[in-house]
């Protein structure tokens, strides 16, 4: 159940409301490979585990700022009590980093992540308390067209009482619950699991080929089975590699169809499985340690692909739900994904220098981006002398620009 048992002790008991139950979710049918894959065990595939780890950790570590719109644009809203929920302590059990990482990893597995929105009597949000996604279903009021969340222990919850994140682009027949990318991609992940078992079976037998034992006489079924079992027990497994084989009574050993992983294209198949995981989660294959097609020159493009094609989608999922359930119309949460795109120190200094000379940023804003304290006199924008704006008065000005006496 994860964090749920501890959180339930602090959760309010809510009244029950009778509604029509609408089934939700997708049945875990067995893939054609015969290997079952579930959201609970999907990270046994190292590529899946790495993809979920990258998305959840990167989204949790980037700076998040609660902003309030003003007449001149927007400014940080540090006076709001919601600042604490997004930055430091969304609940009494987790830090901001842990909450974002946990919730993101949950909906990347199950397709949904839920948190109870705990409020005081004035309606102020106090905590966001994670709930087990497997304990929640949807109940639809077919007459009124409304829906409720039905928790196994808390009962029925109003939509405004539940903070709900869905995996992008996948929903069930109700349009409310998200579908797990692991379940949607179970055929590809099941095939990858079968490939792992095939390779493990080969190395379990010390990478030895199958063998046939020939006896000059006639053996009964029981005697043949006993002989095969004794031979396998004595010579199968990596600990028996290189052992001498003792054959009695004129027996002979013969190799049958030598199995080589190279001939079965096992390595290529494993690499293809990493590509399948990349397509399921949107994480570029080089981020999953498949560097077949990566070069030094396309590293920056891969970073941009990862941010634009993956992280930005997950950031938008969080921003939309936060805006819908927690913020007023003049507030919004800014998630700075440029933190992930930072290049080398030399490249960053060159970019910041261009931003200062172009008047886009002040020197102190650049120092803040580098984690340095502001300096006096560096809060004003700076422009190069040859990029000033020319107006009509300047065109008719006959003064000598090099005359310092005026």
Protein Blocks (a to p, Z undefined) as FASTA:
>chain_A
ZZmmmmmmmpccddddddddddedjdddddfkopacdfklmmmpmklmmmmmmmmmmmmm
pccddddddfklpaddfkbmklmmmmmmmcfkbcfklmmmmmmmmmmmnopacddddddf
kopafbdcdddfklpccdddfknopacdddfklopadfklpccdddehiacfkomaccdf
klmmmmmmmmmmmmmmmmmmmmmnoopacdddddfbdcdfklmmmmmmmmmmmmgcjklg
oiacddeehiacddehiadfklnommmmmmmmmmmmmmmnopafklnopaklgcfklmmm
mmmmmmmmmmmmmmmmmmmmmmmmmmcfkbccdddfklmmpccfklmmmmmmmmmmnoma
cfklmmmmnopacdehilbccddfklcccdfklmmpcbdfklmkZZ
